[in-house]
Every structure is written in C-alpha cells, then in structure tokens.
Amino acid sequence: MSRSVPYMGPSGFRGLGGVGADEVVARLHAFELLGDCDEEASAAELTAQLFYLSAPLALLSRCRDSSEKAERELVSAVRLSRHQGASWQDIGSTLGLSAEGARARFDTA
C-alpha cells in the first residue's frame, strides 16, 4: 500500500467530529492566515469560531464591531484620564503617541 506524503490518514477518514483530513488541513491553514487575531481566545471560543473560517466576511464584520467598541472604550478612558488630571503627555506616552498627537486625536472640546 503506497501512501502520499505527508500521510493524512485513511481515505475517507472522519474521526474528528465528521471532519475529513482535507477539511482539517484547510481549517488549520485558515487559522494560520488569521494569525494572532484571537490570541486570547479559549479553546472553546476557537472551536465555536470555526464558522468564521468558512465565512470570512462574517469574521470581518465581527472584527469591525469589536474595533468600534474598542475605540469607544479608548475615548472614554482618555476622557476619564483627563478628568482625573492626566496630561496629554501622559496619555500620549501611554498610547505610543506624542502629546500633540494624543490631543489632536482625542480633544474634541
């Protein structure tokens, strides 16, 4: 019996929840393409997100929503920091910006 390299199991293998070897490889490749976007996700969360591997536009939408929420939280944290006396220099330094860059981005008054 000759096997192709790398050996992916017997033909028709369905030992991973009904997912064949080719699909496993495709999903692993998709995770590689996603990189570190879910670096803090638990194994259960990653398993639940397998849907996104076949629906990348849904993932893109979810990421956009997360980004918008993070931006609102960032603006709120800057406002709170300013209210409690933090300087633009302190805020900029924390965010990797200059004082002028932080003020230009967040000072809406």
C-alpha positions in Angstrom: 0.0 0.0 0.0 1.5 3.3 -1.0 0.8 6.5 0.9 1.2 10.0 -0.2 3.5 12.2 1.8 2.5 13.6 4.3 0.2 10.8 5.3 -3.2 12.2 6.2 -4.9 9.1 7.4 -7.0 6.5 5.5 -9.1 7.7 2.6 -12.5 8.9 3.9 -11.2 9.4 7.4 -13.9 11.1 9.5 -12.5 10.8 13.0 -12.6 14.4 14.0 -16.3 15.1 14.5 -17.1 14.1 11.0 -14.5 16.5 9.5 -12.2 14.9 6.9 -8.5 15.3 6.7 -8.7 17.8 3.9 -11.0 20.0 5.8 -8.8 19.8 8.9 -5.9 21.0 6.8 -8.0 23.8 5.3 -9.1 24.9 8.7 -5.5 24.9 10.1 -4.4 26.9 7.1 -7.2 29.4 7.7 -6.2 29.7 11.4 -2.6 30.5 10.2 -4.0 33.2 7.9 -5.9 34.7 10.8 -2.6 35.0 12.7 -2.9 36.4 16.2 -6.4 37.9 16.0 -7.7 35.5 18.6 -4.6 35.2 20.7 -6.6 35.4 23.9 -9.4 33.2 22.9 -10.0 29.9 24.8 -10.1 26.6 23.1 -13.9 26.6 23.4 -14.1 30.0 21.8 -11.9 29.0 18.9 -13.9 25.9 18.4 -17.1 28.0 18.3 -15.5 30.3 15.8 -14.9 27.6 13.2 -17.9 29.1 11.5 -15.8 32.1 10.6 -13.2 30.1 8.7 -15.8 29.4 6.0 -17.4 32.8 6.3 -14.5 35.3 6.4 -16.9 38.3 5.7 -18.8 37.4 8.9 -15.4 37.5 10.7 -14.6 40.8 9.2 -17.9 42.2 10.4 -17.3 40.9 13.9 -13.8 42.4 13.9 -15.2 45.7 12.8 -17.8 45.7 15.6 -15.0 44.8 18.1 -12.9 47.6 16.7 -15.7 50.2 17.0 -16.3 49.1 20.6 -12.6 49.3 21.5 -12.5 52.8 20.0 -15.4 53.9 22.2 -13.7 52.4 25.2 -10.5 54.1 24.4 -12.1 57.5 24.0 -13.9 57.0 27.4 -10.6 56.0 29.1 -8.9 59.2 27.7 -11.8 61.3 28.9 -11.6 59.8 32.3 -7.8 60.2 32.4 -8.1 63.8 31.5 -10.9 64.4 34.1 -8.6 62.9 36.7 -5.8 65.2 35.8 -3.6 63.2 33.4 -1.7 65.4 31.0 -1.7 65.0 27.2 1.9 63.9 27.6 1.0 61.1 29.9 -1.9 60.0 27.7 0.2 60.2 24.6 3.1 58.3 26.2 0.7 55.5 27.3 -0.7 55.2 23.8 2.5 55.5 21.9 1.7 58.9 20.6 3.2 62.4 21.2 1.3 64.7 23.4 0.3 66.7 20.3 -0.9 63.5 18.5 -3.0 62.4 21.5 -4.5 65.8 21.8 -5.3 66.0 18.1 -6.9 62.6 18.1 -8.9 62.8 21.4 -9.5 66.5 22.3 -12.9 67.3 20.9 -13.6 70.4 23.1 
